[in-house]
Amino acid sequence: MRKNLKIVLTGAPGAGKGTQASRLAELLSIPQISTGDIFRFHIKNQTPLGIKIKALLDDGKLAPDSDVLTIVKERLSQSDCKNGYILDGFPRTIAQAQAFEQICQIDGVINLVVSEDKLLSRLTGRRTCKSCGKICNMSSLTGNTICTSCGGKLYIRDDDKVETVKNRLTVYTLQTKPILEFYKNRGLLVNINGDQLPENVSRDIEQALNRL
């Protein structure tokens, strides 16, 4: 498998993008770039951008394209991206995809396909550790209510509450799903069944990358 791949990993909220991007980053020795992580950094530190984005995310809305493109372009200019990278959840709109096409040419788009019922179950069952930030799911906690990594207290993020989750999935359908056709027309799209064990999803992704 090539080591200098430039990959977009996409899918609905809760499809498992973060898990698979992390595994791929380790396998290929390239950085995982999550716009969500960057925005959460700004929110945690209450920067002007963070305050603006938090209000939007709490309503289940997407960040403005201009803000997203700015942070992505800045991140890709850093030295660790020279040998490739994995974009986790970006681009999320046609406008972002078109603008990003002017910045660089990617090698492939991996789309994780998961049913809406499973997505709802995954997202509304998520709990985040207040201490270390790890995301756990109630289905795997077997009655525990503390973080499995550090023992910290778990809480429900605003964007993981039921009504917000439903709104996030609606926003995804309206604004993000159209990029799949955009990349399909460019011969870059690969659909992967994300409704299986994480290790099996990883296996299918690796097989797809071997064909690029």
N, C-alpha and C positions, 0 to 999 in steps of 0.2 A: 504494500500500500504506500502511495506517495505520502511524504511527510509535510509538504508545503501547501496543503489544501486550504482553500478559502471557502468555508461552508456556512450556509444559513440553515439553522435548525428552527423549524416553525411548527405550529400546532395551536390548538385552542388552550386557554388557561386550564391548567391541571393535566395537560397531556403528558407531562414528564420531561419537558424540555431541559429543565435545570439538571436533572439526574443524568440524562443522556449526554448533555453538553459537557458535564464534568468528567464523565468516563472517556469521552472522545478526546478531550483536552489532554488527559493523562496518556492515552494511547498514542496520540500524534505529537505530543510535546509542543503543543501550541496553546495560546491563551483562550479561555472561554470569556466572551464579552457579553455581559447581560446588561441591557439598558435599565432593567428593573433594579439590579443591584446598585448601579450608579445613581439612579434616582433615590433609592432608599438611603444611600450615603448622604445625599443632599438633604433629605427629609430629616434624618436623624440629627444632622448638624444644623438644622433650621436655617439653611441658606435661603436667599430670596427665591432661587429656583425651587428649592425643596418645599417651601411654604406654598408656592404656586401649584406645584405638582400634587402635593398631598390633598389639596382641596378637590382636584380633579379625580384622583384615584379613589377617594372616599365616596365619590358619586358613581364609580365604575366607568369613568371616561378615560380616554387615552390622552397622553401628553401631546402637545402641539408638535407637528412635524418639524418645525424649525428648531425647537429645543432638542428633540431627539437626534436630528441630523448633526447638530453642533457637537453634542457629546460623543457621538459615534466617530465623527471625523477626527476629533481631538484624540480619542482613544486609539484609533488606527494609526496615528502618526507616531506612536511610541515604539521603541526599538524592539520590544518582544513580539510585535506583530509582523515583522519583516519576513518570517518564514511561514506565515499562514495564521489563521484564527478561526474560531467558531462563534458565529453571531447567534446568541440565544434569544429568540423572540423578536428579532429585528430583521427586515422591516415589517411594519404592521399595517401599512396602508399602501395603496397604489402610488400615491404621491411620493411616499418614502422610497418605495422600490425604484421608481423612475429617477429620483434624485440620486439615490445610492449608485445606480448604474453609471452615473457620470463620474463617480468617485473611484470605483474599482470594478473589475470583472471577477465574479465568483465562479467556483467550479461546480457547485451543486447546491440544491435546496432539499433538505430532508424534512418531510412533513409527517408528523406523528398523528395518526388517525385514531380517535377514541370516541365512543358513543357519548351523546349528551348526558344520558343517565349516569354513566360512570364518571363523567367530568363533575357533575353536581355532587356526587357522593364523595369524590376525592377532595374537592375544594372546600365544601362545608365541613369536612372532617379534619381539616388542617388546623394545627395549633403551632404557634411560634414561641420559642423560648425567649424570655425577657433578658436572660443573661448572655447566652452565646449566639442567639439568632437562628438556631437550628429549627427546621420545619419538620414536625412529626405529624402522623395521622392517627386519629383515634382508633382506627381499625387495627393498628399495629402496637398500640400501647397496652393492650390486655388489662385494662382497668387502672393503669397508672395515670397520674395527672401531673407528672413531672418529666422534665427533659431526660431522655435516655443517655445523653452525652455528659451533661454537667449537673443534673439534678435541679436545674433552675425551674422557676414557675412558668407554666405555659399559658398563653392567652390567645384569643381569636383576633386576628388582624381585621380592621374594618373592611378590607377588600375581600375577606373570606366569609363574611356574613351572608346569609341566604339571599336576601334581596339584591345585595351588591353583586354576588356571584351570578345570579340570573341576568343582571344588567350587563356584566362583563361578557357573558356568552352571547348576548344579543349584539353587543358592540362588535365582538369578534366576527360574528356572522355577516354583519353589514359592512364592516370596514376592512377586516383582515382577510377573510376568506377569498375575496377577489384576487389577491396577489397570487393565489395558487394557479389560477388560469394564466396570469401574467408570466409566471416562471415556466409553466407547462408549454406555452407557446415558444419559449426560448430553449426548450429541450433540457431544462435544468432540474425539473421537479421529479422527486422520488417519494412515493407514498409508502409509509411503514406502519404496520399494525401496532399501535401503541397500547392496545388493550390485552397485553400479555405480560408475563414476568419480565422485570427490567433487564435481566441477563439475556432473555430471548430477543427483546427489542434491540439491545446492543449488538447481538449477533447479526440480526437482519440489517442493521445500519452498516456494520463493517463489511458485509457482503456487498451492499450497494456501493459503498465507497471504493471497493476493489474494482468495480466496473467503470469508474470515472476515468 
